[in-house]
Structures are given as structure tokens and as C-alpha cells.
């Protein structure tokens, strides 16, 4: 894995952590009002799901660059 691939994988990892932390913070402050009209709660759930998907993409990206070598 060259330096550019390593930087891209690390960038994806940090983006995933950021989305997950934002989702957790929004969830903590909005979990008491469980309604589908609660927009911040829906955004927090979306951020948590997106964070996990970005983590998965980061792992796949690392594996694809290792296989290419």
C-alpha cells in the first residue's frame, strides 16, 4: 500500500469516526422524543448507519489496494 492509498484509507476512517460521533451526540440529545417527525433523531440514526458504511468502505479500500499489489 503506497502512501496515497494509506492516506485515502485513513481519511475514510476519520470521516467514519466523525459521522459516528455526530450521530451519537445527536442521538443522546434527541432520544427522549421517539417520533418519526423528530428530524434530529432521524439524522442521528442516518449518521450512525452512514458511519458504519464508511468504516466498511475503508476496510474494503484497504483490501483492494493490498490485492492490487
C-alpha positions as CSV (number, residue, x, y, z in Angstrom):
1,X,0.0,0.0,0.0
2,X,1.6,3.2,-1.1
3,X,1.4,6.5,0.8
4,X,-1.6,7.9,-1.3
5,X,-3.6,4.7,-0.7
6,X,-2.8,4.8,3.0
7,X,-3.9,8.5,3.3
8,X,-7.2,7.8,1.5
9,X,-8.0,4.8,3.7
10,X,-7.2,6.9,6.8
11,X,-9.3,9.8,5.5
12,X,-12.2,7.4,5.1
13,X,-11.6,6.1,8.7
14,X,-11.7,9.6,10.1
15,X,-14.8,10.5,8.2
16,X,-16.5,7.4,9.6
17,X,-15.5,8.3,13.1
18,X,-16.8,11.8,12.6
19,X,-20.2,10.6,11.3
20,X,-20.5,8.1,14.1
21,X,-19.7,10.6,16.8
22,X,-22.1,13.2,15.4
23,X,-24.8,10.5,15.2
24,X,-24.2,9.5,18.8
25,X,-24.3,13.1,20.1
26,X,-27.5,13.8,18.2
27,X,-29.0,10.6,19.5
28,X,-28.2,11.3,23.1
29,X,-29.9,14.7,22.9
30,X,-32.9,13.6,20.9
31,X,-33.7,10.1,22.0
32,X,-36.4,11.1,24.5
33,X,-38.8,12.2,21.7
34,X,-39.4,9.0,19.7
35,X,-41.5,10.2,16.8
36,X,-40.9,9.9,13.0
37,X,-41.4,13.7,12.8
38,X,-38.3,14.2,15.1
39,X,-35.8,15.3,12.4
40,X,-32.7,15.4,14.5
41,X,-33.4,11.8,15.7
42,X,-33.7,10.6,12.1
43,X,-30.5,12.4,11.2
44,X,-28.7,10.8,14.1
45,X,-29.8,7.3,13.0
46,X,-28.7,8.2,9.5
47,X,-25.3,9.3,10.7
48,X,-24.8,6.1,12.7
49,X,-25.7,4.0,9.7
50,X,-23.5,6.1,7.4
51,X,-20.6,5.9,9.8
52,X,-20.7,2.1,9.8
53,X,-20.9,2.0,6.0
54,X,-17.9,4.3,5.7
55,X,-16.0,2.0,8.0
56,X,-16.9,-0.9,5.8
57,X,-15.8,1.1,2.7
58,X,-12.5,1.9,4.4
59,X,-11.8,-1.7,5.1
60,X,-12.7,-2.7,1.5
61,X,-10.5,0.0,0.1
62,X,-7.5,-1.3,2.2
63,X,-8.2,-4.8,1.0
64,X,-8.5,-3.8,-2.7
65,X,-5.2,-1.9,-2.6
66,X,-3.5,-4.8,-0.9
67,X,-4.8,-7.2,-3.6
68,X,-3.7,-4.9,-6.4
69,X,-0.1,-5.1,-5.2
